[in-house]
C-alpha cells in the first residue's frame, strides 16, 4: 500500500504491490550450464540482462513451429571463429535462411576446406604482413594462400555451370555447399545449409572475395572464348520474397547490421508496396520476432544501430502492442552470440542430442 503524500508531494509505492520484477545477484555457485548462466544474467542488469532477454526471444522463435527464422550476418565473424555456432543454428533447424556478406561466407569456406586463421602479432607491421601474404583482420590473420584455395573451389563450381543458367548468390552458395558435401571433411556453414535446405543470400555479392573470384573467372572464360555467365541479383530478391511470402510468421536474428540486415528487413516494405500499389492482394507481412546483436548505438546514425521500434514505422515489424517480440544486445557478437545460442540450444535439447551422438561415436571407435 502506498504511503501518504508528504511535504515533498511524493507518494511512495510498494514495489511488490505494484508487481515490479525484482532482479537478483548472479550466484556462480549455482551455475552448471550455459543456460543456467544466461538465465541468471537475465535477472541482473545492463548488457547481461540484454543477453538474457535476447535468449528468451530466440527461444520463442525456435519453439514457434509457424515461424520462419532468417539470420543476417555481417562483420568478420567467421575469421572470429563463430562459424560452428552458425552451423549449430542451421543443423538444429532454428535458422531456415541466411542473408550474409560475401566476405563472411568466403572466410567460412576457408574453415570448411580445412584451413586456419591465425593470431596477429602487433610487433609485425602491416607493410611486412602484405609482402608476406598475410591479410590482417583486426587481431587475426587470413593468409593469402587460403583465399587462393577459395578461388579454386569457386572456379571448380563455375567451370561446370551451364552458361544458359543465370547465376545468383543463393544458387552459387548452394553449389559450393554441394562441393563441400563431396570433398569437405569438416563442418562448414554452406555445407550445413545444403544438408538442411537453407538458402544463403549475399545481396552485395561483388563486395567480397566470392565476387572477385567470379569476375576473374569471367576474364578466363573470355580469354578461352567461352560464353560469359550472367549474374542477376534480382533472382535472389525474388526467391527471398517468394520464400517469405509463403510463411505464416517471421523472425529475424541479426548479427551486426549493414546490407544483410537492411536487405532482409526491406521485404516488409516490398510486401506492403505490392499491396498498396495494386500489384497483389496481400495482408501486411512483417517480422513477428527480432533479435539484434550489434554494439553500434543509435547516435552514430547508421542502419546497424537503428532500433526495431524505428523499423515498425517502415512496416517491417509487428508492433509490440500487436504481439511483436524484440530484443537488442549492444555487445560484441563474439561474446554475446555463443551465450545466447548456447542457452537456446540447451533449452530445445539440441546440445544434449549432439553430446549423445558424440558419445556413441567415441564408443564405436573404441
C-alpha positions in Angstrom: 0.0 0.0 0.0 1.3 3.4 -0.9 2.4 5.7 1.8 0.6 9.0 2.2 1.8 12.1 0.4 4.4 14.0 2.5 5.7 17.6 2.4 7.5 16.9 -0.9 4.4 15.6 -2.7 5.8 12.2 -3.2 3.7 9.1 -2.8 6.0 6.1 -2.0 4.7 2.9 -3.6 5.3 -0.7 -2.5 7.2 -2.3 -5.4 5.7 -5.7 -4.6 2.2 -4.3 -4.6 3.0 -2.6 -7.9 4.1 -6.1 -9.3 7.6 -4.8 -10.3 10.0 -7.6 -11.2 12.9 -7.9 -8.8 16.5 -8.5 -10.0 18.9 -10.9 -8.3 22.7 -11.2 -7.7 24.4 -13.7 -10.0 25.3 -16.7 -7.9 28.1 -18.5 -9.7 27.9 -21.4 -7.2 24.5 -22.3 -8.8 25.7 -22.2 -12.4 26.1 -25.6 -14.1 25.3 -24.9 -17.8 25.4 -22.1 -20.3 21.6 -21.9 -19.9 22.0 -21.5 -16.1 24.4 -18.6 -16.7 22.3 -16.8 -19.3 19.1 -17.2 -17.2 20.9 -15.8 -14.2 22.3 -12.9 -16.3 18.8 -12.1 -17.5 17.9 -11.5 -13.8 20.6 -8.9 -13.4 21.2 -5.6 -15.3 22.8 -3.8 -18.2 24.2 -5.9 -21.1 23.8 -9.1 -19.1 20.1 -8.6 -18.9 20.0 -7.8 -22.6 21.6 -11.2 -23.3 19.1 -13.0 -21.1 16.2 -11.2 -22.7 17.6 -12.0 -26.2 17.8 -15.7 -25.4 14.2 -15.7 -24.4 13.1 -14.2 -27.7 15.3 -16.5 -29.8 13.8 -19.5 -27.8 10.3 -18.2 -28.6 11.3 -18.1 -32.3 12.8 -21.6 -32.2 9.7 -23.1 -30.4 7.2 -21.3 -32.7 6.5 -24.0 -35.3 4.9 -21.5 -37.7 7.9 -19.1 -37.5 10.4 -18.9 -40.3 13.7 -17.6 -38.9 16.1 -15.6 -41.0 19.7 -15.0 -39.8 21.6 -12.0 -41.1 25.4 -11.8 -40.8 27.9 -9.1 -41.2 31.4 -8.4 -39.9 34.4 -10.7 -39.8 32.6 -13.4 -37.8 34.0 -16.5 -39.5 37.5 -15.1 -39.0 36.3 -14.5 -35.5 35.6 -18.3 -35.2 31.8 -18.1 -34.9 31.3 -20.5 -37.9 30.4 -23.6 -35.9 27.8 -21.6 -33.9 26.2 -20.7 -37.2 26.3 -24.4 -38.2 24.6 -25.3 -35.0 21.8 -22.8 -35.6 21.2 -24.4 -39.1 21.7 -28.0 -38.0 19.3 -27.6 -35.1 16.6 -26.3 -37.5 16.3 -23.0 -35.8 17.6 -20.9 -38.8 15.9 -21.5 -42.1 17.5 -18.9 -44.3 20.7 -16.8 -44.2 21.5 -13.3 -45.6 25.2 -12.6 -45.3 28.1 -10.6 -46.6 30.1 -12.5 -49.2 33.3 -12.0 -47.2 31.9 -13.9 -44.2 31.0 -16.8 -46.5 34.4 -16.8 -48.1 36.2 -16.8 -44.8 33.9 -19.6 -43.7 34.8 -21.5 -46.8 38.4 -21.3 -45.7 37.4 -23.1 -42.5 35.3 -25.7 -44.3 38.2 -26.6 -46.6 40.4 -27.4 -43.6 42.5 -24.3 -43.4 43.1 -22.0 -40.5 43.3 -18.4 -39.4 46.0 -17.2 -37.1 46.7 -14.8 -34.3 48.1 -11.4 -35.2 51.4 -10.3 -33.6 51.3 -6.5 -33.1 55.1 -6.3 -33.3 54.9 -7.1 -37.1 54.0 -4.1 -39.3 51.1 -4.2 -41.8 53.5 -3.4 -44.7 55.6 -6.5 -43.7 52.4 -8.6 -43.5 51.4 -7.5 -47.0 54.7 -8.7 -48.5 54.5 -12.0 -46.5 50.9 -12.6 -47.8 49.1 -12.2 -44.5 45.9 -10.2 -44.6 45.1 -8.7 -41.2 41.5 -8.8 -39.9 41.7 -6.8 -36.7 43.6 -9.1 -34.3 43.7 -12.1 -36.7 45.4 -13.1 -40.0 43.9 -14.5 -43.2 46.8 -16.0 -45.2 46.5 -15.1 -48.9 47.1 -18.8 -49.7 43.7 -19.5 -48.0 42.0 -17.2 -50.5 43.7 -18.8 -53.4 42.2 -22.1 -52.2 38.8 -20.4 -52.1 39.2 -19.3 -55.7 39.9 -23.0 -56.7 36.6 -24.0 -55.2 34.7 -21.2 -56.9 36.4 -22.0 -60.2 35.5 -25.7 -59.8 31.8 -24.7 -59.4 31.7 -22.1 -62.2 33.6 -24.2 -64.7 30.7 -26.7 -64.5 28.0 -24.0 -64.7 25.6 -24.2 -67.7 26.0 -20.9 -69.5 22.3 -20.9 -70.2 21.5 -20.8 -66.5 21.8 -17.3 -64.9 23.9 -17.1 -61.7 22.7 -15.6 -58.5 24.2 -15.7 -55.0 21.9 -18.3 -53.4 22.5 -20.7 -56.3 26.3 -20.4 -56.3 26.3 -20.8 -52.5 24.3 -23.9 -52.8 26.7 -25.3 -55.4 29.6 -24.6 -53.2 27.9 -26.3 -50.3 27.3 -29.4 -52.6 31.0 -29.3 -53.4 31.8 -29.3 -49.7 29.5 -32.3 -49.1 31.5 -34.3 -51.6 35.0 -33.0 -50.7 35.0 -31.3 -47.3 35.9 -33.3 -44.3 34.9 -30.9 -41.6 31.8 -28.8 -40.8 31.0 -25.6 -42.7 28.2 -23.1 -43.0 27.4 -23.7 -46.6 27.7 -27.5 -46.1 25.2 -27.4 -43.3 22.9 -25.2 -45.4 22.8 -27.7 -48.2 22.1 -30.5 -45.8 19.2 -28.6 -44.2 18.0 -26.9 -47.4 18.7 -23.4 -46.1 19.3 -20.8 -48.8 22.2 -18.3 -48.3 21.7 -14.9 -49.9 24.6 -12.5 -50.5 23.0 -9.2 -51.7 26.3 -7.3 -52.0 27.9 -10.2 -53.9 30.5 -8.1 -55.8 31.8 -6.7 -52.4 33.6 -9.9 -51.5 36.2 -12.5 -52.3 33.5 -14.5 -54.0 32.6 -11.6 -56.2 36.2 -11.0 -57.2 36.6 -14.7 -58.0 33.5 -14.6 -60.2 35.0 -11.6 -62.0 38.3 -13.3 -62.5 36.5 -16.4 -63.8 34.7 -14.3 -66.3 38.0 -13.0 -67.6 39.3 -16.5 -68.0 36.2 -17.6 -69.9 36.6 -14.6 -72.2 40.2 -15.5 -72.8 39.3 -19.1 -73.7 36.4 -18.0 -76.0 33.7 -19.4 -73.7 30.3 -17.8 -73.3 30.2 -15.4 -70.3 28.0 -16.2 -67.3 25.1 -13.9 -66.5 24.6 -12.8 -62.9 21.2 -11.4 -61.8 20.8 -10.2 -58.2 17.1 -9.9 -58.7 16.9 -13.7 -58.8 18.0 -13.5 -55.2 15.5 -10.8 -54.4 12.5 -12.7 -55.9 13.5 -16.0 -54.4 13.7 -14.4 -51.0 10.5 -12.6 -51.4 8.5 -15.7 -52.6 10.0 -17.7 -49.7 9.0 -15.1 -47.1 5.5 -14.5 -48.6 4.8 -18.2 -48.1 5.5 -18.0 -44.3 2.9 -17.7 -41.5 5.2 -15.8 -39.1 8.7 -14.5 -39.5 11.6 -14.0 -37.2 15.0 -12.3 -37.8 18.2 -12.9 -35.9 20.6 -10.1 -36.9 24.3 -10.3 -36.1 25.9 -6.9 -36.9 24.0 -4.8 -39.4 24.9 -3.4 -42.8 23.4 -4.6 -46.1 22.4 -8.1 -44.9 20.2 -6.6 -42.2 18.5 -3.9 -44.4 18.1 -6.3 -47.4 16.3 -8.8 -45.3 14.2 -6.3 -43.4 13.1 -4.4 -46.6 10.9 -7.4 -47.5 8.2 -5.9 -45.3 8.3 -2.7 -47.3 8.2 -4.7 -50.6 5.2 -6.7 -49.5 3.4 -3.5 -48.4 4.1 -1.8 -51.7 2.9 -4.9 -53.6 -0.5 -4.5 -51.9 -0.7 -0.7 -51.7 0.3 -0.1 -55.3 -2.1 -2.7 -56.6 0.2 -5.5 -57.8 -1.1 -8.2 -55.5 -3.8 -8.6 -52.8 -1.7 -9.2 -49.7 -2.0 -8.7 -46.0 0.8 -6.9 -44.2 3.9 -9.2 -44.0 6.0 -8.1 -41.1 8.6 -9.7 -38.8 7.0 -11.0 -35.6 10.2 -11.5 -33.8 13.6 -9.8 -33.9 16.9 -10.1 -32.0 19.8 -7.8 -32.9 23.3 -8.3 -31.6 25.4 -5.3 -32.5 27.5 -2.8 -30.5 26.5 0.1 -32.7 24.4 2.7 -30.9 21.6 4.9 -32.4 23.6 8.1 -32.2 26.2 7.1 -34.8 23.5 7.4 -37.5 24.0 4.1 -39.3 21.4 1.5 -40.1 23.3 -1.0 -38.0 22.4 0.9 -34.9 18.8 1.6 -35.7 16.2 0.2 -33.4 13.3 -2.2 -34.1 10.9 0.4 -32.9 12.1 2.7 -35.8 11.6 -0.2 -38.2 8.0 -0.5 -37.0 7.3 2.9 -38.7 8.5 1.4 -42.0 6.1 -1.5 -41.8 9.0 -4.0 -41.3 8.0 -5.3 -37.9 4.8 -6.1 -35.9 4.5 -3.5 -33.1 4.9 -4.9 -29.6 1.3 -4.0 -28.7 0.2 -6.3 -31.5 2.4 -9.2 -30.4 5.8 -8.3 -31.8 8.7 -9.6 -29.6 12.1 -8.0 -29.9 15.5 -7.8 -28.0 18.6 -5.8 -28.8 22.0 -6.6 -27.4 24.6 -3.8 -27.6 27.6 -6.1 -27.4 30.4 -7.7 -29.4 28.9 -10.7 -31.1 31.8 -13.0 -30.3 30.8 -12.5 -26.6 27.0 -12.4 -26.8 26.3 -14.8 -29.6 27.8 -18.0 -28.1 26.0 -17.3 -24.8 22.6 -16.7 -26.4 22.8 -19.6 -28.9 24.3 -22.0 -26.3 21.4 -21.3 -23.9 18.7 -21.7 -26.5 20.2 -24.9 -28.0 20.4 -26.2 -24.5 16.7 -25.4 -23.8 15.5 -27.0 -27.0 17.5 -30.2 -26.4 19.9 -29.9 -29.3 23.1 -29.8 -27.3 22.1 -32.9 -25.3 21.4 -34.7 -28.6 24.7 -33.7 -30.1 26.6 -34.8 -26.9 24.9 -38.2 -27.0 25.8 -38.6 -30.7 29.4 -37.7 -30.0 29.5 -40.2 -27.1 28.2 -43.0 -29.3 30.8 -42.1 -32.0 33.6 -42.3 -29.4 32.3 -45.7 -28.2 32.1 -47.0 -31.7 35.7 -46.0 -32.4 36.9 -48.0 -29.3 
